[in-house]
Amino acid sequence: MGAVIWRDVRERVEILARADKAREVFGAWDKYGGTGHHFKLADPLSEANVAEAEARWGVSLPADYRAFLLEVGAGGAGPFYGLATLSRADAGWLWTDPGGGTAHERLRFPFPDAEESVRAEEEQERKEPVESDFEDEAAFDAAYRAWLEEDEKLSDWFLSGAVCLSHEGCGYFHWLVVSGPQRGQVWLDERPGDGRFSPLGQVGFAGWYLDWVEKTETVVRRGRQGG
C-alpha cells in the first residue's frame, strides 16, 4: 500500500522547488522569523534504519509514515516550516523536530485520548492556587511552585506516545501519535494560544502530508501565496 500512496511524491516536491512561485509558499523560505525547508527532502531511510529506530524507542510506527520514511525521505520539506527529520545522533535515532520537544523516552507510552486530556487539563486549572486563599505571600509562592511542577508533569504526559511533526507558527505544533488507541492520528497543539490539544478529525499522516502537497501545487500554479 505504501508504494501506491507515495508514488511520485518525492518527484512532485522536487518540481515544487523549481517553480517560479516556490518562494511565496508559507514556510518554504526564510520568512516570518522561521527557517524555511526550501522544498528539500532528506534521503529515505533503509528498512534496517527504521527498524533500529523503532526498537530503540519501543514503538511500531504507523504504516503510512513508516512507508514515507522508506520511500520519500526521513524529513525536510512539508507542511508549514517543514517536517521533522529522523536521523542517527550520538544518542541513537532521534527526531530533530522543529522545537516541539518530542519526548523520546515517552514514545512507548500510550497517547492520552481527547476527553481524558480535557478532563486532566480542566482539573489542573481548577487546582491553580489563588493568592487570597493564603495567609502570606511565602505560602502562596510555595503552593504556586508546586502547582507549576505538576503542570509541567501534565504537559509531559500530554506528549506521551507522539512525535512532533511540524511547526505551524505562533507556537502551534502538529504531532503524530505513535502509541495507544489514537495511533496513526495527527493532532494539533494550540495550547500556546489558549486553545486545546486536539485531533485533526481522523486524519492520518498520509492525508495530512498529501493535502499539503496538493494545496501547494495549486498555490504554485495559481501564483498565490499560501501555506
Secondary structure, 3 states (H helix, E strand, C coil): CHHHHCCCHHHHHHHHHCCCCHHHECCCCCCCCCCCCCCCECCCCCHHHHHHHHHHHCCCCCHHHHHHHHHCCCCECCCCCCECEEEEECCEEEEECCCCCCCHHHCCCCCCCHHHHHHHHHHHHHCCCCHHHCCCHHHHHHHHHHHHHHHHHHHHHHCCCEEEEEEEECCEEEEEECCCCCCCEEEEECHHHCCCEEEEEEEEHHHHHHHHHHHHHHHHHHCCCEC
